[in-house]
């Protein structure tokens, strides 16, 4: 597949997302799926009550708690692969940095509904959110491991504030709830092998159903102040870093960590 980075950059700037179909072959997805399922089974057993009652995602997939060094290296090499880095570089061409990984699945609890949100709403009040969407750059790179119903996005909201309908639903005002449909939403069904790249701060929601199991790689612009969100355990050790073909994402995060530590000291 020939990638036109300029075209992807333009689409991201205008819409806040882009999707590439059949980007990964069956062998690539199969290998990734085996690693992720190893993590998922151990995580579910260790968080059984939370999984039954509240969970729809997990995080820190690249950490040491559930995966051995070999499986972690597989993940690090996937994250830093040419296919992933080509897309990252198309959107964040200067010093992109690794933030985290998340795994999204269907909730066991039928009371949990898919809900509209901006990621920044969990850290900032409304006034700050209005500023943040213009100042920050956090990417989700979503890789579905099975065919799924996908995502619903509101195109362009990475650069504009909510209209009245969107705000009332997202904030659950005037009798609305966050799982209500939005007239501005666009559904994007995903299949194993696809990749969806979208802004963390645009209005979006995952759609529950089918065999939903999707790996999200979160990447941020080094110019933004996000390094405190990064868990040290999720980063590769020096020996691992040396074995990664293109370690830029992790090296940039580690550099930011060092700079942050110097400021504190």
TORVEXMI-557561 format. One line per 5 residues: number of its first residue (from 1); their letters; for each residue x, y, z of N, C-alpha, C. Coordinates in pm, 1 decimal. Example, Ala and Ser with C-alpha at 12.3 -4.5 7.8 and 13.67 -1.06 7.14 Angstrom:
BEGIN
1) as) 1319.0,-569.0,780.0,1230.0,-450.0,780.0,1320.0,-330.0,780.0 ~ 1285.0,-225.0,708.0,1367.0,-106.0,714.0,1290.0,3.0,787.0
END
This chain:
BEGIN
1) xxxxx) 84.3,-120.0,0.0,0.0,0.0,0.0,88.0,125.1,0.0 ~ 63.8,214.3,-94.5,138.0,339.8,-101.9,69.6,443.6,-12.6 ~ 146.6,501.9,78.2,92.5,599.4,172.9,130.1,740.3,127.7 ~ 28.5,824.1,112.0,49.5,964.1,80.6,39.9,1043.2,210.9 ~ 156.6,1071.6,270.7,158.1,1135.4,402.3,92.6,1272.8,400.9
6) xxxxx) 113.5,1347.4,294.0,54.4,1480.7,283.6,-98.1,1473.0,281.4 ~ -149.3,1375.8,208.2,-295.2,1357.8,200.4,-352.4,1318.8,336.0 ~ -282.6,1229.9,406.8,-329.6,1188.4,539.1,-325.1,1305.9,636.5 ~ -219.5,1385.3,629.2,-207.7,1501.6,715.5,-321.1,1599.9,691.3 ~ -352.7,1623.4,564.6,-461.8,1715.1,531.4,-595.7,1663.1,581.1
11) xxxxx) -617.3,1532.2,565.2,-744.1,1475.5,610.9,-756.2,1483.4,762.4 ~ -644.9,1457.4,830.3,-647.4,1466.4,976.3,-675.1,1609.9,1021.4 ~ -609.8,1706.3,958.0,-631.2,1846.0,995.7,-775.7,1888.4,975.5 ~ -837.1,1842.0,866.8,-973.8,1882.7,834.9,-1078.3,1805.2,916.2 ~ -1059.4,1674.1,926.8,-1163.3,1588.1,984.6,-1132.5,1538.6,1125.6
16) xxxxx) -1004.1,1534.5,1160.7,-965.6,1482.8,1291.5,-940.1,1333.2,1293.1 ~ -944.8,1268.9,1176.9,-922.9,1124.6,1171.2,-894.9,1081.3,1027.9 ~ -843.5,960.3,1013.8,-844.3,890.4,885.2,-841.8,740.0,913.2 ~ -888.1,661.8,818.2,-891.7,516.0,832.4,-828.6,453.2,708.9 ~ -749.9,349.8,730.5,-688.7,274.2,621.9,-736.5,130.3,631.1
21) xxxxx) -790.6,80.0,520.7,-847.1,-55.4,518.2,-739.6,-157.3,479.8 ~ -746.7,-275.4,541.9,-653.7,-386.1,510.9,-508.3,-340.0,518.6 ~ -478.3,-260.5,617.5,-342.7,-205.8,631.6,-243.9,-311.8,680.6 ~ -293.7,-402.3,765.2,-211.1,-511.0,816.4,-257.2,-643.0,755.6 ~ -161.7,-732.2,728.0,-199.2,-861.4,671.2,-240.2,-958.6,782.1
26) xxxxx) -289.2,-1074.2,742.2,-343.3,-1171.2,837.9,-237.5,-1218.6,936.3 ~ -114.4,-1237.9,890.0,-7.6,-1284.2,979.2,26.8,-1179.5,1084.7 ~ 28.8,-1053.3,1045.0,58.7,-945.5,1139.8,-48.4,-936.6,1248.2 ~ -173.8,-947.6,1207.9,-283.9,-940.6,1305.1,-285.1,-1063.8,1394.1 ~ -258.1,-1179.6,1337.8,-257.0,-1303.2,1416.5,-150.3,-1298.1,1525.1
31) xxxxx) -31.6,-1251.9,1489.2,77.7,-1242.7,1586.3,44.7,-1142.5,1697.0 ~ -10.9,-1027.7,1658.2,-49.8,-926.3,1756.8,-161.7,-978.0,1845.3 ~ -257.7,-1045.4,1786.4,-372.6,-1098.4,1861.3,-327.7,-1196.1,1970.4 ~ -229.7,-1280.5,1939.5,-181.9,-1377.3,2038.6,-124.2,-1307.4,2160.2 ~ -45.9,-1202.0,2136.7,13.3,-1127.2,2248.9,-95.6,-1059.3,2330.9
36) xxxxx) -186.7,-993.6,2263.7,-292.0,-918.6,2333.4,-384.5,-1011.6,2410.4 ~ -417.7,-1126.3,2353.9,-503.8,-1221.3,2425.3,-433.4,-1276.7,2548.4 ~ -301.1,-1293.8,2543.0,-225.7,-1336.1,2661.3,-242.2,-1234.5,2773.7 ~ -226.9,-1107.9,2738.5,-247.8,-1000.7,2837.1,-391.2,-1001.6,2888.3 ~ -487.1,-1009.3,2796.7,-628.6,-992.2,2831.4,-676.7,-1100.6,2927.2
41) xxxxx) -636.3,-1223.4,2903.2,-681.1,-1333.2,2989.3,-627.7,-1316.4,3131.2 ~ -501.9,-1279.8,3145.2,-443.8,-1259.2,3277.2,-504.0,-1137.9,3346.5 ~ -525.2,-1030.9,3268.9,-584.3,-908.6,3325.6,-726.1,-936.2,3374.8 ~ -805.8,-1008.6,3297.7,-943.8,-1039.5,3338.3,-946.2,-1120.8,3467.4 ~ -858.5,-1219.3,3477.4,-854.7,-1303.0,3597.4,-814.9,-1221.9,3720.0
46) xxxxx) -727.5,-1125.9,3700.3,-675.5,-1044.5,3809.9,-770.6,-932.0,3849.4 ~ -863.1,-899.0,3759.7,-957.3,-787.6,3783.0,-1100.8,-835.0,3762.0 ~ -1131.9,-951.8,3814.8,-1258.3,-1019.9,3782.0,-1381.3,-937.2,3817.4 ~ -1385.7,-882.2,3936.3,-1503.9,-805.8,3976.3,-1517.4,-678.0,3894.3 ~ -1408.4,-606.1,3879.7,-1408.8,-483.4,3798.8,-1451.1,-514.6,3655.8
51) xxxxx) -1400.2,-624.5,3599.5,-1435.2,-665.2,3463.3,-1584.9,-693.2,3451.9 ~ -1642.2,-761.2,3549.0,-1785.8,-795.0,3543.5,-1874.5,-672.1,3559.3 ~ -1830.5,-576.5,3640.4,-1921.1,-469.3,3680.6,-1901.4,-337.9,3604.8 ~ -1778.3,-301.3,3571.4,-1752.7,-166.3,3521.6,-1670.1,-157.0,3394.8 ~ -1589.2,-256.0,3366.6,-1482.2,-238.2,3268.1,-1532.2,-239.8,3124.6
56) xxxxx) -1470.1,-156.1,3042.9,-1484.0,-160.6,2897.9,-1347.5,-143.5,2831.2 ~ -1245.0,-119.3,2914.0,-1109.3,-113.4,2860.2,-1007.5,-139.9,2970.0 ~ -886.6,-167.5,2928.6,-772.9,-180.8,3019.3,-659.2,-99.1,2959.2 ~ -551.2,-85.3,3033.7,-439.8,-4.6,2984.1,-307.3,-63.6,3030.3 ~ -198.4,5.0,2997.8,-63.8,-35.7,3037.9,-28.3,-173.3,2982.1
61) xxxxx) -66.7,-197.9,2857.4,-47.3,-330.0,2797.2,100.6,-364.5,2785.9 ~ 186.4,-265.6,2763.3,329.4,-290.8,2743.8,406.1,-304.3,2875.3 ~ 335.7,-298.4,2988.8,401.0,-309.3,3118.2,446.4,-450.7,3150.5 ~ 507.2,-467.0,3266.3,567.4,-594.7,3305.0,473.0,-685.6,3383.5 ~ 355.6,-636.2,3420.6,270.6,-713.2,3511.8,215.8,-841.0,3449.6
66) xxxxx) 179.0,-837.3,3322.0,112.3,-952.1,3261.3,185.6,-1012.6,3141.6 ~ 285.5,-944.4,3089.4,358.1,-995.7,2973.4,506.4,-1013.1,3005.7 ~ 563.8,-1120.2,2953.7,707.1,-1140.7,2971.0,784.7,-1053.5,2872.4 ~ 916.3,-1058.3,2882.2,1001.3,-970.4,2801.5,983.7,-996.7,2652.1 ~ 968.8,-1123.6,2614.0,953.7,-1156.1,2472.2,826.4,-1096.6,2414.1
71) xxxxx) 715.4,-1110.2,2485.9,588.3,-1056.1,2436.5,588.7,-903.2,2438.8 ~ 653.8,-844.6,2538.4,665.5,-698.9,2541.8,744.0,-649.1,2420.5 ~ 852.1,-720.4,2387.4,931.3,-681.2,2271.1,848.8,-690.5,2143.2 ~ 763.6,-790.4,2132.6,676.0,-801.2,2016.1,588.2,-676.9,2004.3 ~ 534.8,-632.5,2118.4,450.1,-512.7,2117.4,530.8,-387.6,2084.6
76) xxxxx) 645.7,-373.1,2147.0,729.2,-256.5,2118.5,766.7,-250.6,1970.4 ~ 796.3,-364.3,1911.5,833.8,-366.8,1770.3,714.5,-340.5,1679.3 ~ 596.0,-382.8,1722.1,477.3,-348.9,1643.9,451.1,-198.7,1649.8 ~ 456.7,-142.6,1769.7,430.5,0.8,1788.5,529.2,86.0,1709.9 ~ 653.8,40.9,1702.0,757.8,118.9,1633.7,781.8,72.6,1490.4
81) xxxxx) 693.9,-12.5,1438.9,710.4,-64.3,1303.1,696.9,47.1,1199.3 ~ 745.9,21.2,1081.7,738.9,121.5,975.3,594.3,158.2,944.4 ~ 502.9,59.0,949.1,363.1,87.4,917.7,302.3,185.3,1017.6 ~ 333.0,166.3,1144.4,280.1,257.8,1246.4,350.4,392.6,1239.2 ~ 482.0,392.2,1230.1,557.3,517.5,1233.2,528.5,604.5,1111.4
86) xxxxx) 499.0,545.0,998.3,462.8,624.1,880.5,338.5,707.6,908.0 ~ 242.6,649.4,978.1,118.2,721.3,1008.7,140.4,825.6,1118.0 ~ 219.3,789.7,1218.7,251.3,885.9,1324.4,322.0,1007.5,1265.9 ~ 421.7,981.5,1181.8,499.0,1091.4,1122.3,414.2,1179.7,1031.5 ~ 310.1,1122.6,972.4,222.0,1200.8,885.4,145.9,1306.8,964.4
91) xxxxx) 119.0,1279.0,1093.0,40.5,1371.7,1174.4,128.1,1452.7,1269.8 ~ 227.9,1386.6,1329.3,318.5,1454.8,1422.8,460.5,1436.8,1369.3 ~ 502.9,1520.8,1277.1,633.0,1500.6,1212.5,753.9,1533.7,1300.2 ~ 731.1,1607.7,1410.0,843.3,1649.3,1494.5,831.7,1589.1,1634.2 ~ 924.5,1501.1,1666.6,937.9,1445.1,1801.4,809.0,1385.8,1858.8
96) xxxxx) 745.3,1292.2,1789.7,631.6,1222.7,1850.9,680.3,1135.6,1965.7 ~ 596.8,1118.2,2067.2,637.4,1043.1,2186.2,528.5,944.3,2227.3 ~ 570.5,833.1,2281.9,479.0,728.0,2326.6,415.4,766.1,2459.3 ~ 284.0,748.4,2469.7,213.4,777.1,2594.4,167.8,649.9,2665.2 ~ 95.5,562.8,2593.0,32.7,448.7,2660.0,-27.1,356.5,2554.7
101) xxxxx) -75.3,242.5,2600.6,-158.6,155.5,2518.6,-285.2,123.9,2596.8 ~ -393.5,103.0,2524.9,-519.7,64.4,2586.5,-581.8,-48.5,2505.4 ~ -664.0,-127.3,2571.1,-734.7,-235.9,2505.5,-883.6,-216.3,2530.3 ~ -961.7,-209.7,2422.4,-1105.2,-185.0,2432.1,-1182.6,-311.5,2397.4 ~ -1282.0,-341.4,2480.8,-1361.8,-463.4,2464.2,-1506.1,-434.4,2503.6
106) xxxxx) -1594.2,-529.9,2479.0,-1733.8,-513.6,2518.2,-1748.2,-529.3,2669.6 ~ -1822.9,-441.2,2734.2,-1845.3,-458.4,2877.8,-1934.3,-580.0,2904.7 ~ -1907.3,-648.3,3014.2,-1991.6,-759.8,3055.9,-2124.6,-707.8,3109.7 ~ -2120.1,-598.6,3183.0,-2237.8,-539.1,3244.9,-2326.9,-476.9,3137.4 ~ -2448.8,-528.3,3117.7,-2535.6,-474.8,3013.0,-2586.0,-333.8,3041.2
111) xxxxx) -2567.7,-286.2,3164.2,-2609.7,-149.9,3197.0,-2515.2,-45.1,3138.9 ~ -2395.5,-86.4,3102.3,-2297.7,7.9,3047.9,-2325.3,30.6,2899.4 ~ -2341.7,154.5,2862.5,-2372.4,191.2,2724.2,-2253.9,268.1,2662.9 ~ -2240.3,257.7,2530.9,-2135.0,334.2,2464.3,-2166.6,483.3,2475.6 ~ -2065.4,562.8,2505.8,-2091.0,700.9,2547.3,-1999.1,799.1,2475.5
116) xxxxx) -2053.2,917.0,2445.6,-1978.2,1023.5,2379.9,-1887.5,1094.6,2479.2 ~ -1767.8,1129.0,2435.0,-1674.8,1200.8,2521.6,-1561.0,1260.5,2439.4 ~ -1491.1,1352.3,2500.6,-1357.9,1396.0,2458.9,-1263.6,1347.7,2568.8 ~ -1146.8,1296.1,2534.4,-1057.2,1246.3,2638.3,-1020.6,1355.2,2738.6 ~ -1008.7,1478.9,2692.1,-965.9,1587.4,2780.3,-1068.2,1621.1,2888.1
121) xxxxx) -1192.0,1574.8,2874.8,-1293.2,1611.0,2973.2,-1267.0,1544.7,3108.8 ~ -1183.0,1442.3,3111.7,-1153.8,1373.7,3238.0,-1042.3,1441.5,3316.6 ~ -978.7,1541.0,3256.4,-870.9,1613.9,3324.0,-900.2,1762.3,3342.2 ~ -997.0,1815.6,3268.2,-1015.4,1960.1,3266.6,-1163.0,1997.1,3274.5 ~ -1189.3,2112.7,3333.6,-1326.2,2163.6,3331.6,-1356.5,2220.1,3192.8
126) xxxxx) -1479.6,2262.9,3172.4,-1525.7,2302.7,3039.5,-1443.5,2416.8,2981.6 ~ -1413.7,2517.7,3062.4,-1338.8,2632.8,3011.5,-1200.9,2592.1,2961.1 ~ -1134.7,2503.8,3033.5,-1002.2,2458.8,2991.4,-1012.4,2367.3,2869.7 ~ -1116.7,2284.9,2865.1,-1136.4,2198.2,2748.1,-1142.5,2279.8,2619.3 ~ -1208.2,2393.8,2625.3,-1221.2,2478.3,2506.6,-1085.1,2524.7,2455.4
131) xxxxx) -990.7,2541.5,2547.1,-855.5,2581.1,2507.6,-773.7,2459.8,2462.3 ~ -787.3,2350.7,2535.7,-704.0,2232.6,2513.9,-719.5,2177.0,2372.7 ~ -841.0,2177.3,2321.4,-862.2,2116.6,2189.5,-787.1,2190.4,2079.2 ~ -745.4,2312.7,2106.5,-669.0,2388.2,2006.7,-518.5,2381.7,2031.8 ~ -479.1,2334.4,2149.9,-338.1,2342.2,2187.5,-265.7,2208.8,2191.6
136) xxxxx) -337.8,2099.9,2209.8,-271.8,1972.0,2233.2,-282.8,1881.0,2112.4 ~ -199.8,1777.4,2114.2,-200.3,1682.5,2003.8,-176.1,1542.9,2060.7 ~ -284.5,1468.2,2078.4,-274.5,1328.9,2121.5,-346.6,1242.9,2019.9 ~ -276.1,1142.6,1969.4,-331.9,1052.4,1869.2,-371.8,920.1,1931.3 ~ -486.3,868.7,1888.1,-520.3,728.4,1906.5,-495.1,658.4,1773.3
141) xxxxx) -419.3,550.6,1775.7,-407.7,463.3,1659.1,-474.9,332.2,1697.0 ~ -594.6,309.8,1645.5,-675.7,194.0,1685.6,-659.8,79.8,1586.3 ~ -620.8,-36.4,1639.1,-599.6,-156.8,1558.8,-697.0,-264.0,1606.5 ~ -807.6,-288.0,1534.3,-901.8,-392.4,1574.7,-842.9,-530.7,1549.8 ~ -859.6,-619.9,1647.6,-805.7,-755.1,1636.0,-907.6,-853.1,1580.9
146) xxxxx) -1034.2,-813.4,1581.8,-1143.0,-889.1,1520.5,-1233.9,-789.2,1449.0 ~ -1317.9,-837.2,1361.1,-1416.2,-748.8,1298.3,-1508.9,-694.0,1406.6 ~ -1540.1,-565.3,1399.3,-1621.9,-502.2,1502.3,-1706.6,-390.9,1442.3 ~ -1796.9,-337.0,1525.6,-1883.2,-228.1,1479.8,-1806.8,-96.2,1471.9 ~ -1693.8,-88.6,1541.3,-1604.0,24.1,1522.1,-1630.2,143.0,1611.6
151) xxxxx) -1616.0,261.4,1553.2,-1622.2,386.9,1625.7,-1727.3,477.8,1563.6 ~ -1773.6,573.6,1644.1,-1854.9,682.6,1591.6,-1785.1,812.4,1630.6 ~ -1757.6,894.8,1531.4,-1682.9,1019.2,1549.9,-1767.2,1137.1,1504.2 ~ -1735.8,1254.3,1557.3,-1796.3,1377.9,1507.1,-1686.0,1454.0,1434.2 ~ -1681.5,1442.5,1301.0,-1571.8,1502.3,1223.6,-1556.7,1651.7,1251.0
156) xxxxx) -1431.2,1694.2,1262.2,-1400.7,1835.7,1278.6,-1399.5,1885.7,1421.1 ~ -1447.2,1803.2,1517.6,-1456.5,1852.8,1655.4,-1321.7,1852.9,1727.1 ~ -1215.1,1810.7,1657.7,-1081.2,1828.4,1715.7,-1038.2,1974.0,1706.7 ~ -1113.6,2054.0,1628.0,-1079.1,2195.5,1610.7,-1193.2,2290.3,1643.8 ~ -1305.8,2237.5,1683.0,-1418.6,2325.2,1719.1,-1486.2,2274.2,1845.6
161) xxxxx) -1555.3,2364.7,1913.1,-1627.6,2330.4,2034.0,-1761.0,2264.4,1999.2 ~ -1821.1,2199.4,2097.5,-1949.1,2131.4,2080.2,-2059.0,2228.5,2036.7 ~ -2148.8,2182.5,1949.9,-2273.6,2257.3,1932.3,-2365.6,2222.7,2049.3 ~ -2484.7,2281.5,2054.0,-2572.4,2264.4,2170.1,-2612.3,2118.3,2189.9 ~ -2647.2,2050.1,2082.0,-2686.8,1909.6,2092.6,-2571.4,1825.7,2146.8
166) xxxxx) -2452.6,1845.0,2092.4,-2335.6,1766.3,2133.2,-2300.5,1790.4,2279.4 ~ -2306.2,1917.3,2319.9,-2270.3,1951.2,2457.1,-2369.6,1891.7,2556.6 ~ -2496.3,1901.6,2527.4,-2598.7,1849.2,2617.9,-2588.2,1697.6,2633.2 ~ -2557.1,1628.9,2524.1,-2542.1,1483.3,2531.6,-2414.3,1446.8,2606.5 ~ -2304.8,1507.1,2568.5,-2175.9,1472.3,2629.9,-2174.7,1504.0,2778.9
171) xxxxx) -2237.0,1615.7,2817.8,-2238.9,1658.0,2958.0,-2363.8,1608.7,3033.3 ~ -2450.9,1540.4,2961.7,-2575.7,1486.8,3018.7,-2659.0,1598.1,3083.6 ~ -2694.7,1695.2,2999.3,-2775.9,1808.9,3041.6,-2910.8,1806.0,2970.9 ~ -3008.4,1875.0,3030.1,-3141.3,1893.5,2969.9,-3205.6,1760.9,2929.7 ~ -3193.1,1662.8,3018.1,-3257.7,1534.7,2996.7,-3184.2,1439.8,2904.4
176) xxxxx) -3069.4,1479.8,2856.4,-2991.2,1394.3,2766.0,-2895.8,1304.9,2846.4 ~ -2856.6,1193.1,2786.6,-2753.7,1107.9,2845.1,-2644.8,1086.4,2740.7 ~ -2526.5,1051.1,2787.3,-2409.3,1047.5,2699.5,-2414.1,936.4,2595.0 ~ -2508.9,843.8,2609.8,-2523.3,737.0,2510.5,-2627.7,768.5,2403.3 ~ -2691.4,885.1,2411.9,-2787.9,924.5,2308.5,-2717.5,941.4,2174.2
181) xxxxx) -2790.1,915.2,2066.6,-2734.5,936.3,1933.4,-2715.4,1086.0,1906.9 ~ -2615.5,1117.0,1826.4,-2591.8,1254.0,1781.2,-2616.7,1262.2,1631.1 ~ -2683.5,1368.9,1588.3,-2709.9,1386.2,1445.6,-2581.5,1409.7,1367.5 ~ -2475.7,1454.5,1436.3,-2348.9,1486.0,1369.3,-2251.4,1368.0,1367.9 ~ -2288.1,1256.7,1431.4,-2198.9,1142.4,1441.9,-2180.8,1069.1,1309.8
186) xxxxx) -2062.2,1014.2,1289.4,-2032.1,934.5,1170.4,-1977.8,800.1,1214.8 ~ -2047.6,692.4,1178.3,-2006.3,558.1,1217.7,-1901.2,504.0,1121.0 ~ -1797.7,443.1,1179.4,-1689.4,386.0,1100.0,-1669.6,241.4,1144.8 ~ -1726.2,147.7,1069.7,-1708.9,6.7,1102.3,-1565.9,-35.2,1071.4 ~ -1511.7,-122.9,1155.0,-1372.5,-164.1,1141.6,-1361.3,-315.8,1132.9
191) xxxxx) -1265.8,-359.6,1054.7,-1237.2,-501.9,1041.1,-1093.9,-528.4,1083.8 ~ -1065.7,-652.0,1122.9,-928.7,-690.1,1154.9,-840.0,-662.3,1034.2 ~ -731.0,-590.7,1057.2,-642.9,-548.8,948.3,-652.2,-400.8,918.5 ~ -762.8,-336.6,958.3,-778.3,-191.6,940.8,-702.8,-117.3,1050.5 ~ -683.3,12.3,1029.6,-634.7,100.1,1136.1,-707.8,232.9,1126.3
196) xxxxx) -750.3,283.5,1241.2,-816.5,413.0,1251.1,-728.6,505.0,1334.1 ~ -694.2,619.3,1279.6,-614.2,719.2,1350.1,-704.8,839.4,1377.2 ~ -716.7,879.4,1504.1,-807.3,990.7,1534.8,-756.3,1070.4,1654.2 ~ -803.7,1192.7,1663.4,-766.7,1283.0,1771.4,-836.5,1242.5,1900.7 ~ -758.7,1236.0,2009.0,-815.1,1200.4,2138.8,-917.6,1302.3,2187.3
201) xxxxx) -904.7,1425.7,2140.5,-990.0,1532.2,2193.3,-1111.1,1563.1,2106.2 ~ -1128.7,1489.0,1996.9,-1252.4,1505.7,1921.6,-1365.1,1430.2,1993.0 ~ -1487.9,1464.7,1965.5,-1601.8,1394.1,2024.8,-1612.2,1257.0,1958.2 ~ -1612.7,1151.7,2039.3,-1613.5,1017.0,1983.6,-1671.3,917.6,2083.7 ~ -1702.7,799.4,2034.4,-1740.3,687.9,2120.6,-1713.7,556.8,2047.2
206) xxxxx) -1676.7,454.0,2123.1,-1668.8,320.2,2067.4,-1808.5,261.3,2060.3 ~ -1831.0,172.3,1965.7,-1962.1,109.0,1951.5,-1950.6,-35.6,1998.8 ~ -2027.1,-68.3,2103.1,-2019.8,-202.1,2160.1,-2090.1,-302.4,2068.6 ~ -2041.1,-426.2,2070.9,-2102.3,-531.9,1992.2,-2000.2,-614.4,1916.7 ~ -2046.7,-722.2,1856.1,-1962.4,-818.7,1785.1,-1847.6,-864.0,1876.3
211) xxxxx) -1732.1,-894.7,1818.4,-1618.4,-945.2,1897.3,-1518.4,-834.7,1924.2 ~ -1566.0,-726.5,1979.5,-1484.4,-606.2,1997.1,-1361.3,-632.6,2083.7 ~ -1244.7,-615.8,2025.2,-1118.0,-620.8,2097.1,-1018.3,-541.8,2014.0 ~ -989.1,-421.1,2057.9,-908.4,-329.1,1977.4,-795.0,-272.0,2060.4 ~ -675.3,-275.5,2003.6,-557.9,-215.5,2066.7,-546.1,-70.8,2023.3
216) xxxxx) -536.3,18.7,2120.6,-511.1,160.2,2092.7,-370.1,195.9,2136.2 ~ -296.4,259.5,2046.4,-164.2,314.0,2076.1,-180.9,465.0,2087.2 ~ -139.1,521.7,2199.4,-152.4,665.7,2221.3,-15.5,732.0,2205.7 ~ -12.4,834.8,2121.5,110.9,906.9,2090.5,84.2,1056.3,2106.1 ~ 182.9,1129.1,2158.9,162.5,1272.9,2178.5,277.6,1353.7,2120.3
221) xxxxx) 249.6,1479.7,2098.5,349.1,1575.1,2051.5,438.2,1613.4,2169.4 ~ 569.8,1599.3,2154.3,662.3,1628.7,2264.0,652.4,1772.3,2314.1 ~ 601.2,1861.0,2229.3,587.9,2000.2,2270.1,478.8,2018.6,2375.6 ~ 389.1,1921.4,2386.3,281.5,1928.3,2485.6,328.5,1866.6,2617.0 ~ 263.4,1904.6,2725.0,306.6,1863.1,2858.4,229.6,1738.8,2903.1
226) xxxxx) 264.8,1624.2,2845.9,193.3,1501.2,2877.0,280.9,1393.7,2940.8 ~ 407.0,1422.0,2962.8,497.0,1316.8,3007.6,457.5,1260.7,3143.7 ~ 390.3,1339.8,3227.2,347.6,1291.5,3358.7,241.1,1183.1,3349.3 ~ 178.2,1169.6,3232.2,77.6,1066.2,3213.0,140.1,929.4,3182.5 ~ 269.3,927.2,3157.1,335.2,804.4,3112.9,383.2,723.9,3233.0
231) xxxxx) 343.4,597.2,3238.0,387.4,506.0,3342.6,524.5,449.2,3304.4 ~ 622.6,464.2,3392.8,759.2,418.9,3363.4,764.6,270.8,3327.4 ~ 679.4,192.3,3389.4,682.4,47.7,3369.1,644.9,8.4,3226.7 ~ 579.4,98.3,3154.9,533.3,68.1,3019.4,638.5,98.6,2913.0 ~ 750.6,152.1,2955.6,856.4,187.4,2861.3,960.7,75.6,2853.9
236) xxxxx) 1026.7,60.1,2741.0,1128.8,-43.7,2728.8,1253.1,-12.0,2811.7 ~ 1315.7,-118.4,2865.5,1442.9,-102.9,2933.4,1551.7,-73.5,2829.4 ~ 1667.7,-21.1,2872.2,1773.7,15.1,2776.6,1811.3,-96.9,2680.5 ~ 1819.8,-220.7,2728.8,1856.3,-332.4,2640.5,1749.7,-354.6,2534.6 ~ 1623.6,-336.9,2572.6,1514.1,-349.2,2476.8,1519.2,-236.4,2375.0
241) xxxxx) 1546.7,-116.7,2423.6,1550.9,0.1,2335.9,1653.8,-20.1,2225.6 ~ 1765.6,-79.5,2261.6,1872.4,-103.5,2163.6,1831.8,-205.6,2057.9 ~ 1733.1,-290.2,2091.5,1691.5,-395.9,1998.7,1574.5,-354.5,1910.0 ~ 1520.6,-235.8,1932.7,1407.4,-187.0,1853.6,1460.1,-113.4,1730.1 ~ 1409.0,-149.2,1615.3,1460.0,-93.0,1490.1,1445.8,58.6,1483.7
246) xxxxx) 1327.4,107.8,1521.9,1301.8,252.6,1520.0,1246.7,293.0,1656.8 ~ 1335.8,320.0,1752.8,1291.5,344.1,1890.7,1253.4,488.3,1921.3 ~ 1229.5,570.5,1819.7,1211.3,714.7,1841.1,1100.0,746.9,1940.2 ~ 985.0,681.1,1926.9,872.4,711.8,2015.7,911.3,696.4,2162.1 ~ 977.9,585.4,2192.0,1014.9,556.1,2329.8,1133.3,643.0,2374.4
251) xxxxx) 1229.7,663.0,2286.0,1345.0,746.0,2318.9,1301.6,889.5,2349.3 ~ 1206.3,941.1,2273.4,1157.0,1077.0,2298.8,1088.1,1086.9,2433.7 ~ 1010.2,985.0,2468.9,943.2,985.1,2599.5,1044.8,976.4,2712.5 ~ 1142.7,889.1,2697.7,1246.1,876.1,2801.3,1324.3,1006.4,2818.4 ~ 1350.6,1076.1,2708.0,1418.2,1204.9,2716.2,1333.1,1307.5,2790.5
256) xxxxx) 1205.0,1309.2,2761.5,1113.3,1399.6,2831.9,1107.4,1366.8,2980.7 ~ 1112.5,1238.4,3012.6,1113.8,1196.5,3152.9,1238.8,1249.6,3224.5 ~ 1352.5,1236.6,3156.8,1476.6,1286.1,3217.0,1472.7,1436.4,3238.8 ~ 1422.5,1508.3,3139.4,1412.8,1654.3,3150.8,1318.3,1694.4,3263.3 ~ 1207.6,1621.0,3277.1,1111.7,1649.4,3383.1,1173.9,1625.4,3520.0
261) xxxxx) 1249.4,1517.0,3532.6,1313.9,1484.5,3660.3,1417.1,1590.9,3698.4 ~ 1488.7,1644.0,3600.1,1587.9,1749.0,3627.6,1520.5,1875.9,3676.9 ~ 1405.6,1907.6,3619.2,1332.2,2027.6,3662.0,1286.9,2015.3,3806.7 ~ 1242.5,1895.8,3843.3,1192.9,1873.0,3980.2,1308.8,1881.0,4079.6 ~ 1423.7,1824.7,4039.7,1538.2,1824.1,4132.3,1603.8,1961.5,4144.0
END
